[in-house]
Amino acid sequence: MSKQLALVIDLNVCVGCHACVTSCKEWNAQGAAGPLSDQNPYGADPSGTFFNRVQTFEVGEFPNTETVHFPKSCLHCEDPPCVPVCPTGASYKRAEDGIVLVDYDKCIGCNYCSWACPYGAREIDEQQKVMKKCTLCVDRIYDTALPDADRKPACVMACPTSARIFGDIHDPDSQASRAIREQGGYALMPEWGTQPANHYLPRRRTDLPIHPDELERHDNPLKVDGKLPRPSTQEPSLDDVTSW
Amino acid sequence: MRPAWSVILFTTLAGAGQGLFLALFAAEVLADPEWRFLVAGAALALALLGAGLAASFFHLGHPERAWRSAAMWRTSWLSREVIVLPAFMAAVFAWGVAHWLGQPALWIGVAGVALAAALFLCTGMIYACLKFLQEWHTPLTPLNYAALGCASGLTAAAALSAWLYPPLTRGYAAAALLAGLLAYVMRLAALARNARLRPKSSLATAIGVKHPRIVQIAQGAMGGSFNTREFFHGRPREVVRAVRWTFLALVFPVPAMLLLSGNFLAAFLVQYAGLLAERWYFFAEARHPQNLYYQAIA
């Protein structure tokens, strides 16, 4: 089976800091693929093209609520609905590693692929007038000039909590595959049969296994630390030889 | 979805052009009218199609690369449309020239009819093939494009014949009434179907958190983005409702009265305005599942 590179995003770990967003923008605004333009970035109504956005949701009813930070980018579907609709062939899925890319020199900017993506992963670049989307930093992950450890997407490098795992999900031994398998990785909107390559790891219940014993010292029933009564000389001591 | 004027104009103008050609071909086969009328009709159909083609270019970010869009005809309905449209225009042109030269050939007309039908199918399927746009993913979409285009073309033919070749006007007006009624009923069927649709996706499947109550706190951008603009009509609900009532009045009932009272040109213009509203509503009505990620517009 061929490779399918993907991201596995751990919602249990993501703190919603947007470091992946800014790092992605920084890398891809000056990368081989050209600019990633913004409109009115310092004005009242800023707008711009992003490959990656972090959204925040509140789940549940107060006071039993939970905040879910949700990083959202192209999912590099195994059956991408955006690719067959492209009239020019500018939108394509690479056979060798499964990355879905746009050839900016062929794109006519008709927006049809963005209509065909149920996830809203594609955004038009208002300046270049072509469709843009996450490239999984294809110009970085194969760059032999970089040290091995740096050949990862910019968002993965930036994540301070390691909530983003990058790897080949067709390789059962990759860290990404293992995370999906062992931590309940799931796909978004499975009802459309797009088979997203990117997976998300669910929020998990965090239990601290602390026994009451560990909170209260047995030999300190009055909870007065440091004012313990001096043991008698008959009592066993720590080493059974010396006395207190 | 955001209704784009370029696409609204293209689909309505080209639809009228296709319907007009079908009406002319029917007259050629059934009534053998004067060649001047057929040539003028072919010219008008070409003008409508050309105007639609010109409008469609405004939809593109890079119109100078439009030639590339014929490449993926194996998979893309848009690409197929890009091939069929000029082929149909060439057929209409050849048909008109053949009549002008006094050497009409039936096979050119038959080819034109096949291409007109193919163009209706391609245009409709561009929208109907997107399965998660549930409002569009129905055979009614291409059928309605064809039916409304035929109705509009027949009304145009009635207006043209009233001016150039009156013997056909009564027949065209009757056919326009019938086609209009059929298209109207089919459009009402699509409205009824869409009113009963249940969205397959929800916020729970969109982010994979299985909880009935999820509230969005942040959309990931301070201002708007492509995602908040392209997939939402941006109008209050009242406006959308008003557009629906407008097109329900202007697509058939008003033009029918104008046809019956003999105001053929007015009937065509009113019906065309109704079709603009109908197409606007067609786009505005479609709820894209990506809007789930942007609850401000969902």
Interface residues (C-beta under 8 A of the other chain):
Chain A: V21 N40 D45 P46 S47 G48 T49 F50 R53 V54 Q55 T56 F57 E58 V59 G60 E61 T67 V68 F70 K72 P81 V83 P84 V85 C86 P87 T88 G89 A90 K106 C107 I108 G109 C110 N111 Y112 S114 W115 A116 C117 P118 Y119 G120 E123 I124 E126 Q128 K129 V130 Y186 A187 L188 M189 P190 E191 W192 Y200 P202 R203
Chain B: M1 H59 L60 G61 H62 P63 R65 A66 R68 S69 A70 A71 M72 T75 S76 W77 L78 S79 V82 I126 C129 L130 K131 F132 L133 K200 S201 L203 T205 A206 I207 G208 V209 H211 R213 I214 V215 Q216 I217 A218 Q219 G220 A221 M222 G223 G224 S225 F226 N227 E230 F231 H288 P289 Q290 N291 Y293 Y294
